[in-house]
């Protein structure tokens, strides 16, 4: 590694670090400064912006935004709340499962802002330390991204893999990520089940409880969505959204199965690529929500789901373009440095994915930025599919909006960001969940069913 390469890498890392300090749009915008320095200052050839992934995110969050604007998301949250309040004793397990599956359905973890106050409220009123379900539930809301058929990380993995000769489909990705991530989350919930002191034995909580003002703050109000009136149009928007997801999965299965002449069903009937199909269906569903379900476009673009999705677009745009520019110019040097390691220990790429995610706070951006390099290094597709859960590492430094919001939602004060920054409520469940999920996924694709997943390489 030359001195110039090291300086340029430091510029990339500095841009990511400064962007993460400002957060939000700054992640992508400040990456543009790093890109400008590399291109105009060092003369590197600009990489390729990740336009396919960006278009998919725009289409998906537009659809999800209209679902929120029509009231459909409120109905989904109501259904989840009824289930949680019916089984409050199991909130440490059920809370994370709810946030996980909401993310799987909607494709973004930012739905956690609606359900998290309810999880906190149920735990507190039941006398369960809220940190236990809240820490895992916040992690679960992000883990679900690699398990969603419309999430950018999944679609980007399929698109980039296909371009590199590993003809994997969205259903095949979900066959790995869903069971492995569920295993990881259940282990994290089990590890959190008796975490920390019970509320009746926690001197800090008991001290706050004796203060009348603090007591009213903690117990005076109940967070709930059960009092909201759900219209027929709101319910119809949910059915439209679910139908769109089923159609996407059906088209994905067409790319998975082969006909007699060796072509896939999709090739036989001349279907467009999956990224195009997702965009068409998501935009169509969004239009149906606007025309038939009273989803106000102004309300949709003002909602948290649409706005957070657009922030993700800018972040991925800048981060992935910056990374592609650096690694694209030094691909041969990277091969020389890393080939020996990844040949002997191909699973070690999971550590790279995790560390990059700690810096850039976006699973889709990690996939877009690092997966092409991983294929160029000669790592097999089944290995990369198995370690896909490792692209979630931004719980490590607790600056992600869902983690910060969870701390604020917990009125008991048990969910915390520690004095030393890294001793926070999300560290243990995050490490357990991602670690177990990555190991299970790797075992599924390389040990338990290697022939099944390897058979799709051509």
C-alpha positions as CSV (number, residue, x, y, z in Angstrom):
1,X,0.0,0.0,0.0
2,X,1.6,3.2,-1.2
3,X,1.8,6.5,0.8
4,X,-0.7,8.1,-1.6
5,X,-3.2,5.2,-1.2
6,X,-3.0,5.7,2.6
7,X,-3.6,9.4,2.4
8,X,-6.6,8.9,0.1
9,X,-8.0,6.3,2.4
10,X,-7.7,8.6,5.3
11,X,-9.6,11.2,3.3
12,X,-12.4,8.7,2.7
13,X,-12.5,7.7,6.4
14,X,-12.4,11.4,7.5
15,X,-15.4,12.2,5.2
16,X,-17.4,9.3,6.7
17,X,-16.5,10.2,10.2
18,X,-17.3,13.9,9.9
19,X,-20.6,13.0,8.0
20,X,-21.6,10.6,10.8
21,X,-21.0,13.4,13.4
22,X,-23.4,15.7,11.6
23,X,-25.8,12.8,10.7
24,X,-28.8,12.9,8.3
25,X,-28.1,14.4,4.9
26,X,-24.5,15.3,5.9
27,X,-23.4,11.6,5.4
28,X,-24.0,11.9,1.7
29,X,-23.1,15.6,1.3
30,X,-19.8,15.5,3.1
31,X,-18.9,12.3,1.2
32,X,-19.1,14.7,-1.8
33,X,-16.3,16.7,-0.4
34,X,-14.1,13.6,-0.1
35,X,-15.1,12.7,-3.7
36,X,-14.1,16.1,-4.9
37,X,-10.7,15.9,-3.2
38,X,-10.0,12.4,-4.7
39,X,-11.1,13.4,-8.2
40,X,-9.8,17.0,-8.5
41,X,-7.0,16.9,-6.0
42,X,-5.5,13.4,-6.6
43,X,-6.8,12.8,-10.2
44,X,-8.7,9.6,-9.5
45,X,-11.2,8.4,-12.1
46,X,-14.7,9.0,-10.7
47,X,-16.6,5.8,-9.8
48,X,-20.2,5.1,-10.8
49,X,-23.1,6.5,-8.7
50,X,-25.4,3.7,-7.5
51,X,-28.4,4.8,-9.5
52,X,-30.3,1.4,-9.6
53,X,-30.4,1.3,-5.8
54,X,-31.4,4.9,-5.5
55,X,-34.3,4.4,-7.9
56,X,-35.5,1.4,-5.9
57,X,-35.4,3.3,-2.6
58,X,-37.3,6.3,-4.1
59,X,-40.1,3.9,-5.4
60,X,-40.3,1.9,-2.2
61,X,-40.4,4.9,0.2
62,X,-42.9,6.7,-2.0
63,X,-45.2,3.6,-1.7
64,X,-44.6,3.3,2.1
65,X,-45.1,7.1,2.4
66,X,-48.5,6.9,0.8
67,X,-49.3,3.9,3.0
68,X,-48.5,6.1,6.1
69,X,-50.5,9.1,4.7
70,X,-53.6,7.0,4.1
71,X,-53.6,5.8,7.7
72,X,-52.7,2.2,6.7
73,X,-49.6,2.2,8.8
74,X,-51.7,3.2,11.9
75,X,-53.8,0.1,11.3
76,X,-50.7,-2.1,11.1
77,X,-49.5,-0.6,14.4
78,X,-52.9,-1.1,16.0
79,X,-52.9,-4.8,15.1
80,X,-49.4,-5.2,16.6
81,X,-50.3,-3.2,19.7
82,X,-53.3,-5.5,20.4
83,X,-51.1,-8.5,20.3
84,X,-48.5,-7.0,22.5
85,X,-51.0,-5.9,25.2
86,X,-52.6,-9.3,25.1
87,X,-49.3,-10.9,26.1
88,X,-47.4,-8.3,28.2
89,X,-45.4,-10.9,30.1
90,X,-43.6,-11.8,26.9
91,X,-42.8,-8.2,25.8
92,X,-39.1,-8.9,25.7
93,X,-39.6,-11.4,22.9
94,X,-42.7,-10.1,21.2
95,X,-41.6,-6.5,21.1
96,X,-38.5,-7.2,18.9
97,X,-40.5,-9.6,16.7
98,X,-43.0,-6.9,16.1
99,X,-40.4,-4.2,15.1
100,X,-38.6,-6.8,13.0
101,X,-41.6,-7.9,10.9
102,X,-42.8,-4.3,10.5
103,X,-39.5,-3.5,8.9
104,X,-39.7,-6.6,6.8
105,X,-43.0,-5.4,5.4
106,X,-42.3,-1.7,5.0
107,X,-38.6,-1.9,4.0
108,X,-37.4,0.7,6.5
109,X,-36.6,0.6,10.2
110,X,-38.1,4.0,10.9
111,X,-41.5,2.5,11.7
112,X,-40.0,1.9,15.1
113,X,-40.9,5.5,16.1
114,X,-44.6,4.6,16.3
115,X,-44.4,1.3,18.1
116,X,-41.5,1.9,20.5
117,X,-43.4,4.1,22.9
118,X,-46.0,1.4,23.2
119,X,-43.4,-1.3,23.9
120,X,-41.9,1.0,26.6
121,X,-45.4,1.6,28.1
122,X,-46.3,-2.1,28.2
123,X,-43.1,-3.1,29.9
124,X,-43.2,-0.3,32.5
125,X,-46.9,-0.9,33.4
126,X,-46.1,-4.6,33.8
127,X,-43.1,-4.0,36.0
128,X,-40.6,-5.2,33.5
129,X,-37.4,-3.3,33.1
130,X,-38.1,-1.4,29.8
131,X,-34.4,-1.6,28.8
132,X,-34.9,-5.3,28.2
133,X,-37.4,-5.2,25.3
134,X,-36.5,-1.7,24.1
135,X,-32.8,-2.5,23.5
136,X,-33.6,-5.5,21.4
137,X,-36.6,-4.0,19.7
138,X,-34.5,-1.1,18.4
139,X,-31.9,-3.5,17.1
140,X,-34.6,-5.7,15.5
141,X,-36.0,-2.8,13.6
142,X,-32.7,-2.5,11.7
143,X,-32.0,-6.2,11.5
144,X,-35.2,-6.6,9.4
145,X,-33.7,-4.6,6.6
146,X,-31.8,-7.5,5.2
147,X,-35.0,-9.6,5.4
148,X,-37.3,-7.3,3.4
149,X,-38.0,-8.0,-0.3
150,X,-38.1,-4.2,-1.0
151,X,-35.2,-3.0,1.1
152,X,-32.3,-1.5,-0.8
153,X,-29.7,-3.8,0.8
154,X,-31.5,-6.9,-0.4
155,X,-32.2,-5.6,-3.9
156,X,-28.6,-4.3,-4.2
157,X,-27.2,-7.6,-3.1
158,X,-29.2,-9.4,-5.8
159,X,-28.4,-6.9,-8.5
160,X,-24.7,-6.8,-7.8
161,X,-24.5,-10.6,-7.4
162,X,-26.2,-11.2,-10.7
163,X,-23.8,-8.8,-12.4
164,X,-20.9,-10.8,-11.0
165,X,-22.2,-14.2,-12.1
166,X,-24.0,-15.3,-8.9
167,X,-27.6,-15.6,-10.1
168,X,-29.3,-15.5,-6.8
169,X,-32.9,-14.2,-6.4
170,X,-34.7,-12.3,-3.7
171,X,-36.5,-15.4,-2.3
172,X,-33.2,-17.2,-2.0
173,X,-31.7,-14.3,-0.1
174,X,-34.7,-14.3,2.3
175,X,-34.4,-18.0,2.7
176,X,-31.1,-17.3,4.4
177,X,-31.6,-13.9,6.1
178,X,-35.0,-14.4,7.7
179,X,-34.2,-17.6,9.6
180,X,-30.7,-16.5,10.5
181,X,-31.8,-13.1,11.7
182,X,-34.7,-14.6,13.7
183,X,-32.2,-16.9,15.4
184,X,-30.0,-13.9,16.2
185,X,-32.9,-11.9,17.6
186,X,-34.3,-14.7,19.8
187,X,-30.8,-15.2,21.2
188,X,-30.5,-11.4,21.9
189,X,-33.9,-11.4,23.6
190,X,-33.0,-14.4,25.7
191,X,-29.8,-12.7,26.7
192,X,-31.8,-9.6,27.6
193,X,-34.6,-11.4,29.5
194,X,-33.0,-10.9,32.9
195,X,-30.8,-8.0,32.0
196,X,-30.2,-5.4,34.6
197,X,-31.9,-5.1,37.9
198,X,-35.7,-5.6,38.2
199,X,-37.5,-2.3,38.7
200,X,-38.4,-3.1,42.3
201,X,-34.7,-3.7,43.1
202,X,-33.2,-0.8,41.1
203,X,-32.4,2.0,43.6
204,X,-32.1,4.6,40.9
205,X,-35.5,3.8,39.5
206,X,-37.1,3.7,43.0
207,X,-35.6,7.1,43.8
208,X,-37.2,8.6,40.7
209,X,-40.5,6.9,41.5
210,X,-40.7,8.6,44.9
211,X,-40.6,12.0,43.2
212,X,-44.3,12.9,42.5
213,X,-43.4,14.8,39.3
214,X,-41.3,11.9,38.0
215,X,-44.0,9.4,38.9
216,X,-46.6,11.3,36.9
217,X,-44.2,11.5,34.0
218,X,-43.6,7.7,34.1
219,X,-47.1,6.4,34.9
220,X,-49.5,9.3,34.2
221,X,-50.0,8.7,30.4
222,X,-50.4,5.6,28.3
223,X,-48.9,5.5,24.8
224,X,-51.5,3.9,22.5
225,X,-52.9,3.8,19.0
226,X,-56.0,1.9,19.9
227,X,-58.1,5.0,20.2
228,X,-57.5,5.9,16.5
229,X,-60.4,5.4,14.1
230,X,-59.2,3.4,11.1
231,X,-61.0,4.2,7.9
232,X,-61.9,1.8,5.1
233,X,-59.5,3.6,2.8
234,X,-56.7,3.0,5.4
235,X,-57.4,-0.7,5.4
236,X,-57.6,-0.8,1.6
237,X,-54.1,0.8,1.4
238,X,-52.7,-2.0,3.5
239,X,-54.2,-4.6,1.2
240,X,-52.8,-2.8,-1.8
241,X,-49.4,-2.7,-0.2
242,X,-49.4,-6.4,0.8
243,X,-50.6,-7.3,-2.7
244,X,-47.7,-5.3,-4.2
245,X,-45.3,-7.3,-2.0
246,X,-46.8,-10.6,-3.1
247,X,-46.5,-9.6,-6.8
248,X,-42.9,-8.7,-6.3
249,X,-42.1,-12.0,-4.6
250,X,-44.0,-13.9,-7.4
251,X,-41.9,-12.2,-10.0
252,X,-38.8,-13.0,-8.0
253,X,-39.7,-16.7,-8.0
254,X,-39.9,-16.5,-11.7
255,X,-36.2,-15.6,-11.7
256,X,-35.5,-18.5,-9.4
257,X,-37.1,-21.5,-11.2
258,X,-35.9,-22.9,-14.5
259,X,-37.7,-24.3,-17.5
260,X,-36.7,-27.2,-19.7
261,X,-34.2,-25.4,-21.9
262,X,-32.2,-24.1,-18.9
263,X,-33.5,-20.6,-18.9
264,X,-35.4,-19.2,-15.9
265,X,-39.1,-18.6,-16.2
266,X,-38.4,-14.8,-16.2
267,X,-36.1,-15.2,-19.2
268,X,-38.5,-17.5,-21.0
269,X,-41.3,-14.9,-20.9
270,X,-38.9,-11.9,-21.3
271,X,-39.5,-10.2,-18.0
272,X,-37.4,-7.1,-17.2
273,X,-34.8,-7.2,-14.4
274,X,-36.0,-7.4,-10.9
275,X,-34.9,-3.8,-10.0
276,X,-37.2,-2.5,-12.8
277,X,-40.1,-4.7,-11.7
278,X,-39.9,-3.5,-8.1
279,X,-39.9,0.2,-9.2
280,X,-42.9,-0.3,-11.5
281,X,-45.0,-2.2,-8.8
282,X,-44.1,0.2,-6.0
283,X,-45.0,3.3,-8.0
284,X,-48.2,1.6,-9.2
285,X,-49.2,0.8,-5.6
286,X,-48.4,4.4,-4.5
287,X,-50.6,5.7,-7.3
288,X,-53.4,3.4,-6.2
289,X,-53.1,4.6,-2.6
290,X,-53.3,8.2,-3.8
291,X,-56.3,7.7,-6.1
292,X,-58.4,5.2,-4.2
293,X,-57.3,5.4,-0.5
294,X,-57.2,9.2,0.1
295,X,-53.4,9.3,0.6
296,X,-52.6,13.0,0.4
297,X,-49.3,13.5,-1.5
298,X,-48.4,16.5,0.7
299,X,-49.0,14.4,3.8
300,X,-46.9,11.5,2.3
301,X,-43.9,13.7,1.7
302,X,-44.2,15.3,5.2
303,X,-44.3,11.9,6.9
304,X,-41.3,10.3,8.7
305,X,-41.1,7.3,6.4
306,X,-40.8,9.3,3.2
307,X,-38.4,11.8,4.7
308,X,-36.1,9.2,6.3
309,X,-36.1,7.4,2.9
310,X,-35.0,10.4,1.1
311,X,-32.2,11.0,3.6
312,X,-31.1,7.4,2.9
313,X,-31.0,8.2,-0.8
314,X,-28.6,11.1,-0.3
315,X,-26.5,9.1,2.1
316,X,-26.2,6.1,-0.2
317,X,-25.6,8.4,-3.2
318,X,-22.6,10.1,-1.6
319,X,-21.1,7.3,0.4
320,X,-21.3,4.6,-2.3
321,X,-20.0,6.9,-5.0
322,X,-17.0,7.9,-2.8
323,X,-16.2,4.2,-1.9
324,X,-16.6,3.1,-5.5
325,X,-14.2,5.8,-6.7
326,X,-11.5,4.8,-4.2
327,X,-11.7,1.1,-4.4
328,X,-12.3,1.1,-8.2
329,X,-9.0,2.9,-8.7
330,X,-7.0,0.6,-6.5
331,X,-8.8,-2.7,-7.2
332,X,-5.6,-4.6,-8.2
333,X,-3.7,-3.3,-5.2
334,X,-6.5,-4.5,-2.9
335,X,-6.5,-7.9,-4.5
336,X,-2.8,-8.3,-3.8
337,X,-3.2,-7.2,-0.2
338,X,-6.3,-9.1,0.7
339,X,-6.5,-12.2,-1.6
340,X,-4.5,-14.4,0.8
341,X,-6.6,-13.5,3.8
342,X,-10.0,-14.0,2.0
343,X,-8.8,-17.2,0.4
344,X,-7.9,-18.8,3.7
345,X,-10.7,-17.2,5.7
346,X,-13.5,-16.1,3.3
347,X,-15.8,-15.4,6.3
348,X,-13.5,-12.6,7.4
349,X,-15.2,-10.3,4.9
350,X,-18.0,-10.2,7.5
351,X,-15.7,-8.2,9.8
352,X,-15.1,-5.7,6.9
353,X,-18.8,-5.3,6.3
354,X,-19.4,-4.8,10.0
355,X,-16.7,-2.2,10.5
356,X,-17.7,-0.2,7.4
357,X,-21.3,-0.2,8.7
358,X,-20.2,1.3,12.0
359,X,-18.9,4.2,10.0
360,X,-21.6,4.9,7.4
361,X,-25.0,4.0,9.1
362,X,-26.6,2.4,6.1
363,X,-26.8,-1.3,5.2
364,X,-27.7,-0.5,1.6
365,X,-24.6,1.7,1.3
366,X,-22.4,-1.0,2.7
367,X,-23.7,-3.5,0.2
368,X,-23.3,-1.1,-2.7
369,X,-19.9,0.1,-1.7
370,X,-18.3,-3.2,-0.5
371,X,-20.0,-6.1,-2.3
372,X,-18.4,-5.4,-5.8
373,X,-14.9,-5.4,-4.1
374,X,-15.7,-8.7,-2.3
375,X,-16.6,-10.4,-5.6
376,X,-13.5,-8.9,-7.2
377,X,-11.4,-10.5,-4.4
378,X,-12.8,-13.9,-5.4
379,X,-15.1,-14.6,-2.5
380,X,-17.8,-17.0,-3.5
381,X,-21.4,-15.8,-3.7
382,X,-22.8,-18.3,-1.1
383,X,-20.3,-17.0,1.5
384,X,-21.3,-13.4,0.8
385,X,-25.0,-14.4,1.1
386,X,-24.3,-16.2,4.4
387,X,-22.6,-13.2,6.0
388,X,-25.1,-10.6,4.7
389,X,-26.5,-9.9,8.2
390,X,-23.1,-8.5,9.2
391,X,-23.8,-5.3,7.2
392,X,-25.6,-4.0,10.3
393,X,-23.0,-2.5,12.6
394,X,-24.2,1.0,13.3
395,X,-25.6,0.2,16.7
396,X,-22.0,0.1,17.9
397,X,-21.8,3.9,18.2
398,X,-25.3,4.9,19.5
399,X,-25.9,7.9,17.2
400,X,-28.5,6.3,14.9
401,X,-32.0,8.0,15.1
402,X,-33.9,4.9,16.2
403,X,-31.5,4.3,19.1
404,X,-31.6,7.9,20.3
405,X,-35.4,7.9,19.9
406,X,-35.7,4.7,22.0
407,X,-33.7,6.3,24.8
408,X,-36.1,9.2,24.8
409,X,-39.2,7.0,24.6
410,X,-38.2,5.0,27.7
411,X,-39.8,7.1,30.5
412,X,-38.3,4.8,33.2
413,X,-34.7,6.0,32.3
414,X,-33.4,2.4,32.1
415,X,-32.5,2.5,28.4
416,X,-29.4,4.6,28.3
417,X,-26.3,5.8,26.4
418,X,-23.6,5.2,29.0
419,X,-21.1,7.6,30.4
420,X,-18.3,6.0,28.2
421,X,-20.4,6.1,25.0
422,X,-20.0,2.4,24.2
423,X,-21.5,1.0,27.4
424,X,-25.1,1.6,26.1
425,X,-28.3,-0.4,26.1
426,X,-28.0,-1.5,22.4
427,X,-24.4,-2.9,22.5
428,X,-25.1,-6.4,23.9
429,X,-28.3,-7.2,22.0
430,X,-26.7,-5.8,18.8
431,X,-23.5,-7.9,19.1
432,X,-25.4,-11.1,20.0
433,X,-28.0,-10.6,17.3
434,X,-25.6,-9.8,14.4
435,X,-23.0,-12.4,15.6
436,X,-25.5,-15.3,15.8
437,X,-27.3,-14.2,12.6
438,X,-24.0,-14.1,10.6
439,X,-22.8,-17.5,11.9
440,X,-26.2,-19.1,11.2
441,X,-26.4,-17.6,7.8
442,X,-22.9,-18.7,6.9
443,X,-23.7,-22.3,8.1
444,X,-26.9,-22.4,6.0
445,X,-25.1,-21.4,2.7
446,X,-21.8,-23.2,3.2
447,X,-22.3,-26.1,5.5
448,X,-26.0,-27.2,5.7
449,X,-27.1,-26.5,2.1
450,X,-24.0,-25.6,0.0
451,X,-25.2,-27.4,-3.1
452,X,-28.6,-25.6,-3.2
453,X,-27.1,-22.1,-3.1
454,X,-24.0,-23.0,-5.2
455,X,-26.2,-24.4,-7.9
456,X,-27.3,-20.9,-8.9
457,X,-23.8,-19.8,-10.0
458,X,-23.3,-19.8,-13.7
